[in-house]
Amino acid sequence: MSAIIKTLTPFLDISILKEAISECGYHFVQQANGIEIVELKGYRPTIFVADSRGRFTLTHDSHTRNIKEFLEKITSQYKIVYARKQEELRRLKEEEKRMAIEKENALVKQEQLSYEQKLREIQAQKQRAEEEMLKVEQEKKAYIESQKKAVYEKAKEMGYEVEEVKKANKIQLVLVKRK
C-alpha cells in the first residue's frame, strides 16, 4: 500500500529540495516524474512528485520506515536552504553596495577597472539570485491562491460560504453554512 504525504511546508523549488535532500545525507535519483530517494525503497520507490500546481509531494510505500523522521529532516533542511539563499541574496546586495563605494574611492584607473569588473560580476550574481527568489516567491503565491480557490470551490459544492478573517499577519478561511 502506498501513500501520498502532504507537508505543511510547500516544496516548490526542485533545486532547493534536491539540495536539502543531499544535505540531510540522502541520495536521490532524478526521474522524469520526480526525485526518488534511494535509501527509502520499500516495495515501491519513495519519490517526490510534482503535482499539477508545481508542489512536490511525497509518495511512498507504507512499509517504508522512518518516513516521519525523514520528512521532518527534509522540511527543516528545506527551510534552512531557503533561508541561506535569501541570506546569499542579501549578502550580494551588501557586497554590491560595498563595491560601489570602493569604486568611488579608487584613485588609480587600473584599480577602477578591476573594481568595475568585480562589481559587474557581483551584479550578475545578484541578478540571478533575485530572479531565483522572485520565481520561488511567485510560485509560493500562486500555490497559496490555488489552495484558496480550491477551498472556495469545495465549500461552494458542499453548500458553504467562505469568510476571510485576518488574524495578525495571516488570513484564516472560515466556513459558514448557507441559509
URRAHU-V703467 format. One record per residue. N is the residue number from 1. RES is the residue in three letters. SS is DSSP state (@ for helix, = for strand, . for the rest). OMEGA is omega in radians with two decimals (999 if undefined). NEAR is the number of other C-alpha atoms within 8 Angstrom. Layout:
n	res	ss	omega	near
N	RES	SS	OMEGA	NEAR
N	RES	SS	OMEGA	NEAR
This chain:
n	res	ss	omega	near
1	MET	.	3.13	5
2	SER	=	-3.12	8
3	ALA	=	3.02	8
4	ILE	=	-3.07	8
5	ILE	=	3.03	7
6	LYS	.	-3.10	6
7	THR	.	3.11	6
8	LEU	.	3.09	4
9	THR	.	3.13	5
10	PRO	.	3.08	8
11	PHE	=	-3.02	10
12	LEU	.	-3.06	11
13	ASP	.	-3.06	7
14	ILE	@	-3.12	8
15	SER	@	3.09	6
16	ILE	@	3.13	10
17	LEU	@	-3.14	12
18	LYS	@	3.12	10
19	GLU	@	3.12	10
20	ALA	@	3.13	12
21	ILE	@	-3.14	13
22	SER	@	-3.11	10
23	GLU	@	3.07	8
24	CYS	.	3.09	9
25	GLY	.	3.11	6
26	TYR	.	3.06	10
27	HIS	.	-3.13	9
28	PHE	=	3.06	11
29	VAL	=	3.11	8
30	GLN	=	3.11	7
31	GLN	=	3.09	7
32	ALA	.	-3.09	4
33	ASN	.	3.12	6
34	GLY	=	-3.10	10
35	ILE	=	-3.13	12
36	GLU	=	3.11	12
37	ILE	=	-3.01	13
38	VAL	@	-3.04	11
39	GLU	@	-3.03	6
40	LEU	@	-3.12	9
41	LYS	.	3.04	11
42	GLY	.	3.04	9
43	TYR	.	3.10	6
44	ARG	.	-3.13	8
45	PRO	.	2.99	12
46	THR	=	-2.97	15
47	ILE	=	2.99	11
48	PHE	=	-3.10	11
49	VAL	=	3.10	11
50	ALA	=	3.09	11
51	ASP	.	-3.06	8
52	SER	.	3.13	5
53	ARG	.	3.11	7
54	GLY	.	3.14	9
55	ARG	.	3.11	11
56	PHE	=	3.09	12
57	THR	=	-3.09	13
58	LEU	=	3.05	11
59	THR	=	-3.11	12
60	HIS	=	3.08	12
61	ASP	=	-3.09	14
62	SER	.	3.11	8
63	HIS	.	3.12	7
64	THR	.	-3.11	11
65	ARG	.	3.04	6
66	ASN	.	-3.12	6
67	ILE	@	3.13	7
68	LYS	@	3.13	6
69	GLU	@	3.11	7
70	PHE	@	-3.12	8
71	LEU	@	3.11	8
72	GLU	@	3.12	8
73	LYS	@	-3.08	9
74	ILE	@	-3.14	12
75	THR	@	-3.14	9
76	SER	@	-3.11	8
77	GLN	@	3.09	12
78	TYR	@	3.13	13
79	LYS	@	3.13	8
80	ILE	@	-3.14	8
81	VAL	@	3.12	11
82	TYR	@	3.13	9
83	ALA	@	3.14	8
84	ARG	@	3.11	8
85	LYS	@	3.08	10
86	GLN	@	3.12	9
87	GLU	@	3.10	8
88	GLU	@	3.09	9
89	LEU	@	3.11	11
90	ARG	@	-3.14	8
91	ARG	@	-3.14	8
92	LEU	@	3.09	12
93	LYS	@	3.11	9
94	GLU	@	3.13	8
95	GLU	@	3.11	9
96	GLU	@	3.11	11
97	LYS	@	-3.13	8
98	ARG	@	3.14	8
99	MET	@	3.10	11
100	ALA	@	3.12	9
101	ILE	@	3.12	8
102	GLU	@	3.13	9
103	LYS	@	-3.13	10
104	GLU	@	-3.09	6
105	ASN	@	-3.10	6
106	ALA	.	-3.09	9
107	LEU	.	-3.03	6
108	VAL	.	-3.11	6
109	LYS	@	-3.12	7
110	GLN	@	3.09	6
111	GLU	@	3.12	9
112	GLN	@	3.12	11
113	LEU	@	3.11	8
114	SER	@	3.12	8
115	TYR	@	3.12	11
116	GLU	@	3.11	9
117	GLN	@	3.11	8
118	LYS	@	3.13	9
119	LEU	@	3.09	11
120	ARG	@	3.12	8
121	GLU	@	3.14	8
122	ILE	@	3.11	11
123	GLN	@	3.11	10
124	ALA	@	3.10	8
125	GLN	@	3.13	9
126	LYS	@	3.14	11
127	GLN	@	3.12	8
128	ARG	@	-3.14	8
129	ALA	@	3.11	11
130	GLU	@	3.13	9
131	GLU	@	3.12	8
132	GLU	@	-3.13	8
133	MET	@	3.09	10
134	LEU	@	3.12	8
135	LYS	@	-3.14	8
136	VAL	@	3.14	10
137	GLU	@	3.12	8
138	GLN	@	3.10	8
139	GLU	@	-3.14	10
140	LYS	@	3.13	10
141	LYS	@	3.13	8
142	ALA	@	3.12	8
143	TYR	@	3.13	11
144	ILE	@	3.13	8
145	GLU	@	3.13	8
146	SER	@	3.09	9
147	GLN	@	-3.13	8
148	LYS	@	3.14	8
149	LYS	@	3.13	8
150	ALA	@	3.12	8
151	VAL	@	3.13	8
152	TYR	@	-3.13	10
153	GLU	@	-3.13	8
154	LYS	@	3.13	8
155	ALA	@	3.13	12
156	LYS	@	3.12	9
157	GLU	@	-3.08	7
158	MET	.	3.08	6
159	GLY	.	3.13	8
160	TYR	=	2.95	11
161	GLU	=	-3.11	11
162	VAL	=	3.06	10
163	GLU	=	3.09	8
164	GLU	=	3.12	8
165	VAL	=	3.12	8
166	LYS	=	3.09	8
167	LYS	=	-3.10	7
168	ALA	.	-3.08	4
169	ASN	.	-3.05	5
170	LYS	=	3.09	6
171	ILE	=	3.11	8
172	GLN	=	3.12	8
173	LEU	=	-3.10	8
174	VAL	=	3.12	8
175	LEU	=	3.13	9
176	VAL	=	-3.13	8
177	LYS	=	3.09	7
178	ARG	.	3.13	6
179	LYS	.	999	2
